[in-house]
């Protein structure tokens, strides 16, 4: 979850919404196991593994959904890489996987923030939270050590982002009981195209689904 203090939330009618980047189920399962181990030791609420793309912004339900649909247009699946396990100073940035801020990762966040009218007051710090909790610095260091031991290969871990999700995220609710997934969008692979192609010397269209882009180029 993005730092709720990273941008001012203008008072207006509506509720708080965020956009999350989600990994595929097989990768999420591994991260969930690590998150569960930390919660069993330090407490904290359960939440879906994610990288925040757009931080909490107050919108009406329909406006949030419209902006989400618009933001998803043209965004393709991408890959995030873990730099290291880190600890922060807030409830929502207690223990997390710091994501390498590649041009692609930063640009996709900027693209989506633009559609939502969300302005970051601080540089974007992509991360995947492992634990939400209010614990001492000493306990945070212990949690980091546990995370490092449980996943020795975490540095350099590749996290494919295959979905974007719109979440209702009231940051004042640290139980997360009011948090709710509103919509989810599957991101198409950048290396594949779903296309309707008119083959040469044929008046009839030929459907090729999930066609490799190199093959598509040869048929053009």
Secondary structure, DSSP 8 states (H G I E B T S, - for coil): ---TTSS-----SSEEEEEEEE--HHHHHHHHHHHHHHHHHH--------EEEEEEEEE-HHHHHHHHHHHHTT-B-EEEEEEEEEEEEETTEEEEEEE---HHHHHHHHHHHHHHT---SS----EEEEE-----HHHHHHHHHHHHHHTTT-TT-EEEE-EEEEEE--TT-TT-TT-EEEEEEE-B-TTEEEEEEE-TT-SSEEEEEEEEHHHHHHH-
